[in-house]
Amino acid sequence: MTATPEQLQLMLFDGAIRFAEQGKVALAKNDFEASYSALTKVQNIITELVSSLKHDIYPELCGKLASLYNYAYRNIVEANVHHRIEAVDDALKVIRYQRETWLMLIQQLQEKKGAEMEASLPAPPDNLPSEPTFSMQA
């Protein structure tokens, strides 16, 4: 409830990676019910990532991101239908790359916000003593 929109986006990437890994393990065990469940969650997360793109603000960037997400989505569907671990790996490459990119963006935003906050603070007065002084007089 207290996460920022940036943190929520990062949580989506983390969830997609976690469920894709669970799907891979299930596929390796030929547990197709578990793999279907996990990979369907990845599909839902990718759908959320695509739907959260703001095409009206950054149309070119959003178009490229949508293409990447669609590639990952198609690979997850292929893994789900044809039980191909390699397809999950291909999707994971895209999702992990996007997560790392998003993490770098969050760090840059935090640095920028920190610098803006520091710049907005008033400068200390020049006449402050360099050492604190204490008086024990009553």
C-alpha positions in Angstrom: 0.0 0.0 0.0 3.0 2.3 0.5 5.0 1.4 -2.6 5.6 4.1 -5.2 4.6 3.5 -8.8 8.2 2.8 -9.7 8.5 0.2 -6.9 5.2 -1.4 -8.1 6.6 -1.8 -11.6 9.8 -3.4 -10.2 7.6 -5.8 -8.2 5.8 -6.8 -11.4 9.2 -7.7 -13.0 10.2 -9.6 -9.9 6.9 -11.5 -9.9 7.3 -12.4 -13.6 10.8 -13.7 -13.0 9.8 -15.7 -10.0 6.8 -17.3 -11.7 8.8 -18.0 -14.9 11.4 -19.8 -12.8 8.7 -21.8 -11.1 7.2 -22.6 -14.5 10.7 -23.9 -15.7 11.0 -26.1 -12.7 7.6 -27.5 -13.2 8.2 -28.1 -17.0 11.5 -29.9 -16.1 9.4 -32.2 -13.8 6.7 -32.7 -16.5 4.3 -31.2 -14.0 2.2 -29.5 -16.6 -0.5 -28.3 -14.3 1.9 -26.4 -12.1 3.8 -25.0 -15.2 0.5 -23.8 -16.7 -0.4 -22.1 -13.4 3.0 -20.4 -13.0 3.3 -19.4 -16.7 -0.2 -18.1 -16.8 0.7 -15.7 -14.0 3.7 -14.5 -16.1 1.3 -13.9 -19.0 -1.0 -11.9 -16.7 1.9 -9.8 -15.4 3.2 -9.1 -18.9 -0.3 -8.1 -19.9 -0.3 -5.6 -17.0 3.1 -4.3 -18.1 1.8 -3.7 -21.6 -1.4 -2.1 -20.4 0.5 0.3 -18.1 2.4 1.8 -21.0 1.5 5.5 -21.7 1.5 5.6 -25.5 0.2 9.2 -25.5 3.2 10.5 -23.6 6.1 8.5 -25.2 4.7 6.8 -28.3 8.0 5.7 -29.8 9.4 4.3 -26.5 6.1 2.6 -25.7 6.0 1.0 -29.1 9.4 -0.5 -28.6 8.6 -1.7 -25.1 5.3 -3.2 -26.3 7.2 -5.1 -28.9 9.6 -6.5 -26.3 6.7 -7.4 -24.0 4.9 -9.1 -26.8 7.9 -11.1 -27.7 8.2 -12.3 -24.1 4.5 -13.0 -24.0 4.6 -15.1 -27.1 7.5 -17.1 -25.7 5.6 -17.8 -22.5 2.6 -18.9 -24.5 4.8 -21.2 -26.6 6.3 -22.6 -23.4 2.9 -23.2 -22.0 1.5 -24.9 -25.1 4.6 -26.8 -26.3 6.3 -27.3 -22.9 9.5 -25.7 -24.1 11.9 -24.6 -21.3 14.0 -22.7 -23.9 11.0 -20.5 -24.7 10.8 -19.5 -21.0 14.5 -18.8 -21.0 14.0 -16.5 -24.0 11.3 -14.6 -22.2 13.3 -14.4 -19.1 16.2 -12.7 -20.9 13.8 -9.9 -21.9 12.2 -9.6 -18.5 15.5 -9.6 -16.6 16.9 -7.0 -19.0 13.8 -4.8 -18.5 14.1 -5.2 -14.7 17.7 -4.1 -14.7 16.9 -1.2 -16.9 14.0 -0.2 -14.6 16.2 -0.5 -11.5 18.8 1.8 -13.1 16.0 4.3 -13.9 14.7 4.2 -10.3 18.3 4.8 -9.0 18.7 7.8 -11.3 15.3 9.2 -10.2 16.3 8.9 -6.6 19.6 10.6 -7.2 17.8 13.4 -9.0 15.2 13.8 -6.3 18.0 13.9 -3.7 19.9 16.5 -5.6 16.7 18.6 -6.0 15.9 18.3 -2.3 19.5 19.3 -1.4 19.4 22.3 -3.7 16.0 23.5 -2.2 17.3 23.5 1.4 18.4 26.9 2.6 22.1 27.4 3.1 23.3 27.6 6.7 24.2 31.1 7.9 27.8 32.2 7.6 28.0 33.3 11.2 27.6 29.8 12.8 30.4 28.9 15.2 32.6 26.1 13.8 32.5 24.2 17.2 29.5 23.9 19.4 29.7 25.8 22.6 28.1 24.9 25.9 27.6 26.9 29.0 27.2 25.4 32.4 26.1 28.6 34.1 22.9 28.5 36.1 
